[in-house]
Amino acid sequence: MGSVLSACAASCVCTACCSLAGCACFVSSRVACFTNVAVLVGATFGAMALRGNTGTLAISWLPVCTADTCGGIFGAYRVNFALTGYFTALCLLTVGTTEFGAKLHRGWWWAKTILLMALLGATLFVSNESLAMGQEVARFGSIAFLFAQPLLLISLGHNWNEAWVEADGDEPLSYLSWRAALLLVSATMYGGSAMGCASLLRLAACPVGVALGWATLVLLLGLSGLSMASRICPHGNLLTSALLSLYATHLGHSALSAHTDAACSPSDFISSNFTPALGLAFAVAALGSAGWSGANPAPAPALLPHGVTRSDATMSQLRTQEVPPPIGAEAAWPFYLVCLACSLYLWMLTTDWSTQPAATSSAEADNAAAFWVLVSAQWAASGLYAYTLLAPYLLRHVRDFGVTFED
């Protein structure tokens, strides 16, 4: 009896494995993009949780998983290292415009899950010294995402504003309209920016913080005023300006949190909790914008012949309607390249842009470099947004930006 049950169990396992191997589970390109964004968010939360378990996390039945490897800062390093390896592999496998890359992007989720878990398990056998070297690579690689992120946020702001304005159509403005919702969201973002600037200006003991607060405030007022100048920037809108204002304020806080002077930290709560959470939110928004804009929408299902309902249709007609169209060649690698850069950025975000543990002099040098990188990113983001506002007007006689001016 036992042998019969064992044979049945083995047969069921083999059947399940064969079914799993044959299940491609294809989804639309946009769903695939947002699934990868969810993987990034989940891994980031996992890295932050491991970092908080300093010296307390260890698995007795797994000798390589000690408190020094699975918990604390090196536990976060291992999650980030696996995530970076995962998106590197997907980026390389989807290079070019190929049918294989499109299918890998849209399906084979079981294989990609196994790959991610295998990479995560392999990091347990990587020494802490090697992970520290990977942190240095992430420090430089994250700069690419810092300077690409504002472009994605600008695109998100314009698309968001356009979608909600079009949803209202010709309806008059009311408190239940989409345009009223746009005003509410913009006011909320501006309120957060004002609070952030105020917290920087309150640091009287830190001249750098006060100067950064005033500089951030000037940027916010200047860009917001420019976007509302309808004669020069008729394509400007309040929502995009509010989004970029909040992003610039966040970069100011992040820069000050990385400063070597402890008196310049806005507060322990903001530095340790709110700033990383807001950084993750902006990264998710940027990736969502990249996935939505760059992905192909889901194809429409096949239609039944005119005048034929589902109840009257033949089985062959119903099967034709239910079978999805074949997946053609697509270029998915640009999205995975952005995900790779984002994983390097989140590596730095979850470890406060510093090498830990490290000697005091080295840590101070790293923090000083991170401070100036984040300040530069703030000004670069503001400059890019100002360019998108002014370029159509200043270069209107050179090229057509699709913007109509009154003059």
The 8 nearest C-alpha neighbors of each residue, nearest first, counted from 0:
[[1, 3, 2, 4, 5, 6, 7, 8],
 [0, 2, 4, 3, 5, 6, 7, 8],
 [1, 3, 5, 4, 0, 6, 7, 8],
 [2, 4, 6, 0, 1, 5, 7, 8],
 [5, 3, 7, 1, 6, 2, 8, 0],
 [4, 6, 2, 8, 3, 7, 9, 1],
 [5, 7, 9, 3, 4, 8, 10, 2],
 [8, 6, 10, 4, 5, 9, 11, 3],
 [9, 7, 5, 11, 10, 6, 4, 12],
 [10, 8, 12, 6, 11, 7, 5, 13],
 [9, 11, 7, 13, 8, 12, 6, 14],
 [12, 10, 14, 8, 9, 13, 15, 7],
 [11, 13, 15, 9, 14, 10, 16, 8],
 [14, 12, 16, 10, 15, 11, 17, 9],
 [13, 15, 11, 17, 12, 16, 10, 18],
 [14, 16, 18, 12, 13, 17, 19, 11],
 [17, 15, 19, 13, 18, 14, 20, 12],
 [16, 18, 20, 14, 19, 15, 13, 21],
 [19, 17, 15, 21, 16, 20, 14, 22],
 [20, 18, 16, 22, 21, 17, 15, 109],
 [21, 19, 17, 18, 22, 16, 23, 109],
 [20, 22, 18, 19, 23, 17, 16, 107],
 [23, 21, 19, 24, 20, 18, 107, 109],
 [22, 24, 107, 106, 25, 21, 108, 20],
 [25, 23, 106, 22, 107, 26, 108, 105],
 [26, 24, 106, 105, 23, 27, 102, 107],
 [25, 27, 105, 30, 31, 106, 24, 28],
 [28, 26, 297, 30, 29, 31, 105, 296],
 [27, 29, 31, 294, 30, 295, 105, 32],
 [28, 30, 32, 31, 294, 27, 291, 290],
 [29, 31, 33, 27, 32, 28, 34, 26],
 [32, 30, 34, 28, 29, 105, 33, 27],
 [33, 31, 29, 290, 35, 30, 34, 28],
 [32, 34, 36, 30, 35, 31, 37, 29],
 [35, 33, 37, 31, 36, 32, 30, 38],
 [34, 36, 38, 32, 37, 33, 31, 39],
 [35, 37, 33, 39, 34, 38, 40, 32],
 [36, 38, 34, 40, 35, 39, 41, 33],
 [39, 37, 35, 41, 36, 40, 42, 34],
 [40, 38, 36, 42, 37, 41, 43, 35],
 [39, 41, 37, 43, 38, 42, 44, 36],
 [42, 40, 38, 44, 43, 39, 37, 45],
 [41, 43, 45, 39, 44, 40, 38, 46],
 [44, 42, 46, 40, 45, 41, 39, 47],
 [45, 43, 47, 41, 46, 42, 48, 40],
 [44, 46, 42, 48, 43, 47, 49, 41],
 [45, 47, 75, 43, 49, 48, 44, 78],
 [46, 48, 50, 44, 45, 49, 349, 43],
 [49, 47, 45, 51, 50, 46, 44, 52],
 [50, 48, 46, 70, 52, 51, 47, 74],
 [49, 51, 71, 72, 47, 48, 75, 52],
 [50, 52, 48, 49, 53, 71, 47, 70],
 [53, 51, 49, 70, 71, 50, 55, 56],
 [52, 54, 71, 70, 55, 51, 50, 56],
 [53, 55, 66, 70, 56, 52, 71, 67],
 [56, 54, 52, 53, 66, 57, 70, 71],
 [57, 55, 66, 70, 52, 54, 69, 58],
 [56, 58, 65, 66, 64, 59, 69, 55],
 [59, 57, 61, 60, 64, 65, 56, 62],
 [58, 60, 61, 57, 62, 64, 65, 63],
 [59, 61, 58, 62, 64, 63, 57, 65],
 [60, 62, 58, 59, 64, 63, 65, 57],
 [63, 61, 64, 60, 59, 65, 58, 57],
 [62, 64, 61, 65, 123, 124, 68, 58],
 [65, 63, 69, 62, 61, 57, 58, 68],
 [66, 64, 57, 67, 68, 63, 69, 58],
 [65, 67, 57, 54, 56, 70, 68, 69],
 [66, 68, 65, 70, 69, 54, 71, 73],
 [67, 69, 65, 66, 74, 73, 70, 64],
 [70, 68, 74, 64, 66, 65, 67, 56],
 [71, 69, 74, 56, 49, 66, 52, 53],
 [72, 70, 53, 50, 74, 52, 73, 49],
 [71, 73, 50, 75, 74, 76, 70, 355],
 [74, 72, 76, 75, 71, 68, 77, 70],
 [73, 75, 69, 70, 77, 76, 71, 72],
 [74, 76, 46, 72, 73, 78, 77, 50],
 [77, 75, 73, 79, 74, 78, 80, 72],
 [78, 76, 80, 74, 75, 79, 122, 81],
 [77, 79, 81, 75, 80, 76, 46, 82],
 [78, 80, 82, 76, 77, 81, 346, 83],
 [79, 81, 77, 83, 82, 78, 76, 84],
 [82, 80, 119, 84, 118, 78, 83, 79],
 [83, 81, 79, 85, 84, 80, 78, 86],
 [84, 82, 80, 85, 81, 86, 342, 339],
 [83, 85, 87, 81, 82, 86, 88, 80],
 [86, 84, 82, 88, 83, 87, 115, 81],
 [87, 85, 89, 339, 88, 83, 84, 90],
 [88, 86, 84, 90, 85, 89, 83, 339],
 [87, 89, 91, 85, 86, 90, 92, 84],
 [90, 88, 86, 92, 91, 87, 93, 85],
 [89, 91, 332, 335, 87, 93, 88, 92],
 [92, 90, 88, 94, 89, 93, 87, 332],
 [91, 93, 89, 90, 94, 88, 100, 332],
 [92, 94, 100, 332, 90, 91, 331, 89],
 [95, 93, 332, 91, 92, 90, 96, 100],
 [94, 96, 330, 97, 93, 332, 100, 331],
 [97, 95, 330, 329, 328, 94, 98, 100],
 [98, 96, 328, 100, 99, 329, 95, 101],
 [97, 99, 328, 101, 327, 100, 102, 329],
 [100, 98, 102, 97, 101, 103, 93, 328],
 [101, 99, 93, 103, 97, 98, 102, 104],
 [100, 102, 98, 329, 104, 99, 103, 328],
 [101, 103, 105, 99, 104, 100, 106, 98],
 [104, 102, 100, 106, 101, 105, 99, 107],
 [103, 105, 101, 102, 106, 100, 331, 31],
 [106, 104, 102, 25, 26, 31, 103, 28],
 [105, 107, 25, 23, 24, 103, 108, 102],
 [108, 106, 23, 110, 109, 103, 24, 111],
 [109, 107, 111, 106, 110, 112, 24, 23],
 [108, 110, 112, 111, 107, 113, 19, 20],
 [111, 109, 113, 108, 112, 107, 114, 20],
 [110, 112, 114, 108, 113, 109, 115, 107],
 [113, 111, 109, 115, 114, 110, 108, 116],
 [114, 112, 110, 116, 111, 115, 117, 109],
 [115, 113, 111, 117, 112, 116, 118, 110],
 [114, 116, 118, 112, 117, 113, 85, 119],
 [115, 117, 119, 113, 118, 114, 120, 112],
 [118, 116, 120, 114, 119, 115, 113, 121],
 [119, 117, 121, 81, 115, 120, 116, 114],
 [118, 120, 116, 81, 122, 117, 121, 115],
 [121, 119, 117, 122, 118, 123, 116, 124],
 [120, 122, 118, 123, 119, 124, 117, 125],
 [121, 123, 125, 124, 119, 120, 77, 118],
 [124, 122, 121, 125, 120, 63, 64, 68],
 [123, 125, 122, 121, 126, 63, 120, 64],
 [126, 124, 122, 123, 127, 129, 130, 121],
 [127, 125, 128, 129, 124, 130, 123, 122],
 [126, 128, 130, 129, 131, 125, 73, 68],
 [127, 129, 131, 126, 130, 132, 125, 133],
 [130, 128, 132, 126, 131, 127, 133, 125],
 [129, 131, 133, 127, 132, 128, 134, 76],
 [130, 132, 134, 128, 133, 129, 127, 135],
 [133, 131, 129, 135, 130, 134, 128, 136],
 [134, 132, 130, 136, 131, 135, 137, 129],
 [133, 135, 131, 137, 132, 136, 138, 130],
 [134, 136, 138, 132, 133, 137, 131, 139],
 [135, 137, 133, 138, 134, 139, 140, 132],
 [138, 136, 343, 140, 134, 135, 139, 141],
 [139, 137, 135, 136, 141, 140, 134, 347],
 [138, 140, 137, 141, 136, 142, 135, 143],
 [139, 141, 137, 142, 138, 143, 343, 136],
 [140, 142, 344, 343, 143, 144, 139, 138],
 [143, 141, 145, 140, 144, 139, 146, 138],
 [144, 142, 141, 145, 146, 140, 147, 340],
 [145, 143, 147, 340, 141, 146, 142, 148],
 [146, 144, 142, 148, 143, 147, 376, 141],
 [145, 147, 144, 143, 148, 376, 142, 149],
 [148, 146, 144, 150, 145, 149, 143, 151],
 [147, 149, 151, 145, 150, 146, 144, 285],
 [150, 148, 152, 151, 380, 147, 153, 146],
 [151, 149, 153, 152, 148, 147, 154, 383],
 [150, 152, 285, 154, 148, 149, 153, 288],
 [151, 153, 155, 149, 154, 150, 285, 156],
 [154, 152, 156, 150, 155, 151, 149, 239],
 [155, 153, 151, 157, 152, 156, 158, 150],
 [154, 156, 152, 158, 153, 288, 157, 159],
 [155, 157, 239, 153, 159, 154, 158, 160],
 [156, 158, 160, 154, 159, 155, 161, 239],
 [159, 157, 161, 155, 160, 156, 162, 154],
 [160, 158, 156, 162, 157, 161, 155, 163],
 [159, 161, 157, 163, 158, 162, 156, 164],
 [160, 162, 158, 164, 159, 163, 165, 157],
 [161, 163, 165, 159, 160, 164, 158, 166],
 [164, 162, 166, 165, 160, 177, 161, 159],
 [163, 165, 161, 166, 167, 162, 178, 160],
 [164, 166, 168, 162, 167, 163, 161, 160],
 [165, 167, 163, 164, 168, 162, 177, 161],
 [168, 166, 165, 164, 170, 177, 169, 176],
 [167, 169, 165, 166, 170, 164, 171, 163],
 [168, 170, 167, 171, 165, 172, 166, 164],
 [169, 171, 168, 167, 172, 176, 173, 166],
 [172, 170, 173, 169, 167, 176, 168, 178],
 [171, 173, 176, 170, 178, 179, 174, 175],
 [174, 172, 176, 175, 171, 179, 178, 170],
 [173, 175, 179, 176, 172, 180, 178, 177],
 [176, 174, 173, 179, 177, 180, 172, 178],
 [177, 175, 173, 179, 178, 174, 172, 167],
 [176, 178, 180, 179, 163, 167, 181, 164],
 [177, 179, 181, 180, 176, 164, 182, 163],
 [180, 178, 182, 176, 181, 177, 174, 183],
 [179, 181, 177, 183, 178, 182, 184, 176],
 [182, 180, 178, 184, 179, 183, 185, 177],
 [181, 183, 179, 185, 180, 184, 186, 178],
 [182, 184, 180, 186, 181, 185, 187, 179],
 [185, 183, 187, 181, 186, 182, 180, 188],
 [184, 186, 182, 238, 188, 187, 241, 183],
 [185, 187, 189, 183, 188, 184, 182, 190],
 [188, 186, 190, 184, 185, 189, 183, 191],
 [189, 187, 191, 185, 190, 186, 241, 245],
 [188, 190, 192, 186, 191, 187, 241, 193],
 [189, 191, 187, 193, 188, 192, 186, 194],
 [190, 192, 188, 194, 189, 193, 195, 187],
 [191, 193, 245, 189, 195, 190, 194, 248],
 [194, 192, 190, 196, 195, 191, 197, 189],
 [195, 193, 197, 191, 192, 196, 198, 190],
 [194, 196, 192, 198, 193, 197, 191, 248],
 [195, 197, 199, 193, 212, 198, 194, 192],
 [198, 196, 194, 200, 199, 195, 193, 201],
 [199, 197, 195, 201, 196, 200, 194, 265],
 [198, 200, 212, 196, 197, 201, 208, 202],
 [199, 201, 209, 197, 212, 202, 198, 196],
 [200, 202, 198, 199, 203, 197, 209, 208],
 [203, 201, 204, 205, 200, 199, 208, 209],
 [202, 204, 205, 201, 206, 209, 200, 208],
 [205, 203, 202, 206, 262, 263, 208, 201],
 [204, 206, 263, 208, 207, 203, 202, 262],
 [207, 205, 209, 208, 210, 204, 203, 202],
 [208, 206, 210, 205, 209, 211, 263, 255],
 [207, 209, 211, 205, 206, 210, 199, 263],
 [208, 210, 200, 212, 206, 211, 207, 199],
 [211, 209, 207, 213, 212, 208, 214, 206],
 [210, 212, 208, 214, 209, 213, 215, 207],
 [211, 213, 199, 209, 215, 196, 200, 210],
 [214, 212, 216, 210, 215, 211, 217, 209],
 [213, 215, 211, 217, 216, 212, 210, 218],
 [216, 214, 218, 212, 213, 217, 211, 219],
 [215, 217, 213, 219, 218, 214, 212, 220],
 [218, 216, 214, 220, 215, 219, 221, 213],
 [219, 217, 215, 221, 216, 220, 222, 214],
 [220, 218, 216, 244, 222, 217, 221, 223],
 [219, 221, 223, 217, 218, 222, 224, 216],
 [220, 222, 218, 224, 219, 223, 217, 225],
 [223, 221, 225, 219, 224, 220, 218, 226],
 [224, 222, 220, 226, 225, 221, 240, 219],
 [225, 223, 221, 227, 222, 226, 220, 228],
 [224, 226, 222, 228, 223, 227, 221, 232],
 [225, 227, 235, 223, 224, 228, 232, 236],
 [228, 226, 224, 225, 229, 235, 223, 236],
 [229, 227, 225, 226, 230, 232, 231, 224],
 [228, 230, 233, 232, 231, 227, 226, 235],
 [231, 229, 228, 232, 233, 405, 404, 406],
 [232, 230, 229, 228, 392, 233, 389, 404],
 [231, 233, 229, 234, 235, 228, 388, 230],
 [234, 232, 229, 235, 230, 231, 404, 228],
 [235, 233, 232, 236, 402, 388, 229, 226],
 [236, 234, 226, 232, 233, 227, 388, 237],
 [237, 235, 238, 239, 226, 234, 240, 227],
 [236, 238, 240, 239, 241, 185, 235, 226],
 [237, 239, 241, 185, 240, 236, 242, 156],
 [240, 238, 156, 242, 241, 237, 236, 243],
 [239, 241, 237, 243, 238, 242, 223, 244],
 [240, 242, 244, 238, 239, 185, 243, 189],
 [243, 241, 239, 245, 244, 240, 238, 246],
 [242, 244, 246, 240, 245, 241, 247, 239],
 [245, 243, 241, 247, 246, 219, 242, 240],
 [244, 246, 192, 248, 242, 243, 247, 188],
 [245, 247, 243, 249, 244, 248, 242, 250],
 [248, 246, 250, 244, 377, 249, 245, 243],
 [249, 247, 251, 245, 246, 250, 192, 195],
 [248, 250, 246, 252, 251, 247, 253, 245],
 [251, 249, 253, 247, 252, 248, 377, 254],
 [250, 252, 248, 254, 249, 253, 255, 247],
 [253, 251, 255, 249, 250, 254, 256, 248],
 [252, 254, 250, 256, 251, 255, 249, 257],
 [255, 253, 370, 373, 251, 257, 252, 256],
 [254, 256, 258, 252, 257, 253, 264, 263],
 [255, 257, 264, 253, 254, 258, 270, 252],
 [256, 258, 366, 254, 255, 370, 369, 253],
 [259, 257, 255, 256, 260, 370, 366, 367],
 [258, 260, 363, 366, 261, 367, 257, 263],
 [261, 259, 262, 263, 258, 264, 205, 257],
 [262, 260, 263, 264, 259, 258, 256, 205],
 [263, 261, 260, 264, 205, 204, 202, 265],
 [264, 262, 205, 261, 260, 208, 265, 255],
 [263, 265, 256, 266, 262, 261, 255, 270],
 [264, 266, 263, 199, 198, 269, 270, 256],
 [267, 265, 269, 268, 264, 270, 271, 256],
 [266, 268, 270, 269, 271, 265, 264, 272],
 [267, 269, 271, 266, 270, 272, 273, 265],
 [268, 270, 273, 266, 272, 267, 274, 271],
 [271, 269, 267, 274, 268, 256, 272, 266],
 [272, 270, 268, 269, 267, 273, 274, 275],
 [273, 271, 269, 268, 274, 275, 270, 276],
 [272, 274, 269, 276, 275, 277, 270, 271],
 [273, 275, 277, 276, 270, 269, 272, 278],
 [276, 274, 278, 277, 273, 272, 279, 348],
 [277, 275, 273, 279, 278, 274, 272, 280],
 [276, 278, 280, 274, 279, 275, 273, 281],
 [277, 279, 275, 281, 276, 280, 274, 282],
 [278, 280, 282, 276, 277, 281, 283, 275],
 [281, 279, 277, 283, 278, 282, 284, 276],
 [280, 282, 284, 278, 283, 279, 285, 277],
 [281, 283, 279, 285, 284, 280, 286, 278],
 [284, 282, 286, 280, 281, 285, 287, 279],
 [285, 283, 281, 287, 282, 286, 280, 288],
 [286, 284, 288, 151, 282, 287, 283, 152],
 [287, 285, 289, 283, 288, 284, 290, 282],
 [286, 288, 284, 290, 285, 289, 283, 291],
 [287, 289, 285, 291, 286, 155, 290, 292],
 [290, 288, 286, 292, 287, 291, 293, 285],
 [289, 291, 287, 32, 293, 288, 294, 292],
 [290, 292, 288, 289, 294, 293, 287, 29],
 [293, 291, 289, 290, 294, 288, 295, 287],
 [292, 294, 290, 289, 291, 295, 334, 288],
 [295, 293, 29, 28, 290, 291, 292, 296],
 [294, 296, 28, 297, 293, 29, 27, 292],
 [297, 295, 298, 294, 29, 28, 27, 291],
 [296, 298, 27, 299, 295, 28, 29, 26],
 [299, 297, 296, 300, 324, 27, 323, 295],
 [298, 300, 297, 301, 302, 323, 324, 296],
 [301, 299, 320, 302, 298, 323, 321, 324],
 [300, 302, 320, 299, 303, 319, 321, 323],
 [303, 301, 320, 300, 304, 305, 299, 319],
 [302, 304, 307, 305, 301, 316, 320, 308],
 [305, 303, 307, 306, 302, 308, 316, 312],
 [304, 306, 307, 303, 302, 308, 312, 309],
 [305, 307, 304, 308, 303, 311, 312, 309],
 [306, 308, 305, 304, 312, 311, 303, 309],
 [309, 307, 311, 310, 312, 306, 303, 304],
 [308, 310, 312, 311, 307, 317, 303, 313],
 [309, 311, 308, 312, 307, 313, 317, 314],
 [312, 310, 308, 309, 307, 313, 306, 314],
 [313, 311, 309, 310, 308, 316, 307, 317],
 [312, 314, 316, 315, 317, 311, 309, 310],
 [313, 315, 317, 316, 318, 312, 319, 311],
 [316, 314, 318, 317, 313, 319, 312, 320],
 [317, 315, 319, 313, 314, 318, 312, 320],
 [318, 316, 320, 314, 319, 315, 321, 313],
 [317, 319, 315, 321, 320, 316, 322, 314],
 [320, 318, 316, 317, 322, 321, 315, 301],
 [319, 321, 301, 317, 318, 322, 300, 302],
 [322, 320, 318, 319, 323, 317, 300, 301],
 [321, 323, 319, 320, 318, 324, 300, 301],
 [324, 322, 321, 325, 300, 320, 301, 298],
 [323, 325, 322, 326, 298, 300, 301, 299],
 [326, 324, 327, 323, 322, 98, 298, 328],
 [327, 325, 324, 328, 98, 102, 101, 329],
 [328, 326, 98, 325, 329, 101, 97, 102],
 [327, 329, 98, 97, 96, 101, 326, 330],
 [330, 328, 96, 101, 97, 331, 98, 327],
 [329, 331, 96, 332, 95, 97, 101, 100],
 [332, 330, 333, 334, 93, 329, 101, 100],
 [331, 333, 90, 335, 93, 94, 334, 330],
 [334, 332, 336, 335, 331, 337, 330, 90],
 [333, 335, 337, 336, 332, 331, 338, 290],
 [336, 334, 338, 332, 90, 337, 333, 339],
 [335, 337, 333, 339, 338, 334, 90, 332],
 [336, 338, 340, 334, 335, 339, 341, 333],
 [339, 337, 335, 341, 336, 340, 342, 334],
 [340, 338, 336, 342, 86, 341, 337, 335],
 [339, 341, 337, 343, 144, 338, 342, 141],
 [340, 342, 338, 344, 339, 343, 144, 337],
 [343, 341, 345, 339, 344, 340, 83, 338],
 [344, 342, 137, 141, 346, 340, 341, 345],
 [343, 345, 141, 341, 347, 346, 342, 348],
 [346, 344, 348, 342, 347, 343, 349, 341],
 [347, 345, 343, 344, 348, 79, 349, 342],
 [346, 348, 352, 350, 345, 344, 349, 351],
 [347, 349, 345, 351, 350, 346, 352, 344],
 [348, 350, 346, 347, 351, 345, 47, 46],
 [349, 351, 347, 348, 352, 353, 346, 72],
 [352, 350, 348, 353, 349, 347, 257, 256],
 [353, 351, 347, 350, 348, 369, 366, 257],
 [354, 352, 351, 365, 366, 355, 350, 362],
 [353, 355, 357, 356, 362, 352, 365, 131],
 [356, 354, 357, 353, 72, 362, 350, 131],
 [355, 357, 354, 358, 72, 362, 353, 359],
 [358, 356, 355, 362, 354, 359, 361, 360],
 [357, 359, 361, 360, 362, 356, 355, 363],
 [358, 360, 362, 361, 363, 357, 364, 356],
 [359, 361, 363, 362, 358, 364, 357, 365],
 [362, 360, 364, 358, 363, 359, 365, 357],
 [363, 361, 365, 359, 364, 360, 357, 358],
 [362, 364, 366, 360, 365, 361, 259, 367],
 [363, 365, 367, 361, 362, 366, 360, 368],
 [366, 364, 362, 368, 363, 367, 353, 361],
 [365, 367, 369, 363, 257, 368, 364, 258],
 [366, 368, 370, 364, 369, 365, 258, 363],
 [367, 369, 365, 366, 371, 370, 372, 364],
 [368, 370, 366, 372, 367, 371, 373, 365],
 [371, 369, 254, 367, 373, 368, 257, 372],
 [370, 372, 374, 368, 373, 369, 375, 367],
 [371, 373, 369, 375, 370, 374, 376, 368],
 [374, 372, 376, 254, 375, 370, 371, 250],
 [375, 373, 371, 377, 376, 372, 254, 370],
 [374, 376, 372, 378, 373, 377, 371, 379],
 [375, 377, 373, 379, 374, 378, 380, 372],
 [378, 376, 374, 380, 247, 375, 379, 250],
 [377, 379, 381, 375, 380, 376, 382, 374],
 [378, 380, 376, 382, 381, 377, 375, 383],
 [381, 379, 383, 377, 149, 378, 382, 376],
 [382, 380, 378, 384, 379, 383, 385, 377],
 [383, 381, 379, 385, 380, 384, 378, 386],
 [384, 382, 386, 380, 385, 381, 379, 387],
 [383, 385, 387, 381, 386, 382, 380, 388],
 [384, 386, 382, 388, 383, 387, 389, 381],
 [385, 387, 383, 389, 388, 384, 390, 382],
 [388, 386, 384, 385, 390, 389, 383, 391],
 [389, 387, 385, 386, 232, 390, 384, 235],
 [388, 390, 386, 392, 391, 387, 393, 385],
 [389, 391, 393, 386, 392, 394, 387, 388],
 [392, 390, 395, 394, 400, 389, 393, 402],
 [393, 391, 395, 390, 389, 394, 231, 232],
 [392, 394, 390, 395, 391, 389, 396, 397],
 [395, 393, 397, 396, 391, 392, 390, 398],
 [394, 396, 392, 391, 397, 393, 398, 399],
 [395, 397, 394, 398, 399, 393, 392, 391],
 [398, 396, 394, 395, 399, 393, 391, 400],
 [399, 397, 395, 396, 394, 400, 391, 401],
 [398, 400, 401, 395, 397, 402, 391, 396],
 [401, 399, 402, 391, 398, 395, 390, 394],
 [400, 402, 399, 403, 391, 398, 395, 234],
 [403, 401, 400, 404, 391, 234, 233, 399],
 [402, 404, 401, 405, 233, 234, 400, 406],
 [405, 403, 406, 402, 230, 233, 231, 392],
 [406, 404, 230, 403, 231, 233, 229, 402],
 [405, 404, 230, 403, 231, 392, 395, 229]]
